[in-house]
Amino acid sequence: MRSVTIEPARPPEIVPLMITAYCLTPRETKIVQAMTRGEATQAIAQSLHLSPYTVQDHFQAIFAKLGVSSRREVASRLFTLLYADAQLD
């Protein structure tokens, strides 16, 4: 006998889908992940072997795709989309 359990998806399962929905490139995705962990621009640049200026360019592309203007808004946008429905219950 088989059974199926249905439960709400957790953020680690949803965030990659949301990032895909915003058409972020693989590099932008890595930068968003680092950004939401609170990593500084210099640390992101070092870990991805980029210049800080290139990371800043990626930030601008990410902000444009998500319709935001700061790192804080990126995290807020992702959080809001994850939990908007839960707040309505």
N, C-alpha and C positions, 0 to 999 in steps of 0.2 A: 504494500500500500504506500502511496506517495502523498505528501501533503505540501501545500504551498502556504507560505507565510507572507502576508502583505504588511509592510510597515513603511512609514515615511522615509524617504531618502535622507541621508545625512550630508552635511556640508562637503566632506571630502568626495562624495559621489556626485554632488550637484555642481560644485564650482567648475570642474573641467568642462561640463556641458555649457555652463553660462559663458565661460571664456570662449568656447567654440562658437557660440551664438553671436558673440561680438566680433567674430572673424579676426581674432588676434593671431599673429604668427607664432610659431613655436618659440622664437626668441622673446617676443612680447609676453608670452605666457610665462616663461621663466622669470622675466622681470616683474610681472604682476605678483607671482608667488613670493619672490624675494621682498618686494615692496610691502606686501601684506604681512610679512613676518617682521617688518620694521627695520629691514637692513638699510644702511646708508648707501647713497649713490656710489661712493668710493668702494664699499664692500661688494656691491653688485657688480661694478666694473671689474674688480679684481677676480671675482669668482667666475665671471663669464669671459674673461680675457678681452675686455673692451675698454675703450677710454671712457672717462666719466662724461665727456661730451656726447659720445655715442649713446650712452645710457640716457642722458637727458633728451636726446632726439627720440629715443624709444618712448620715454615718458610722454612727450608731446603727442606722438602717434596714438598711444594708449588713451590719453585723455580725450583726444578727438573722437576715437571710436566709441568710448563710453559716454561721451557728452559731459565730461567733468573738467575741472581745472586744477585739481590738486591730488596728491597721493591720498590724503584723508578721504576725499570724495570717492576715489576708486574703491577703497575698503567699504565705505558707506554704501555705495551703489551695490556692491556684491552682497553685503549683509542685508540690505533692505530687500533685495530681490529674493534672497533665501528665506527671509522670515516675514515678508509682507502678509502672506496668507495666514500664517500662524497667529499674527496679531489680530486678525479679523475674527478668529474663533472665540 
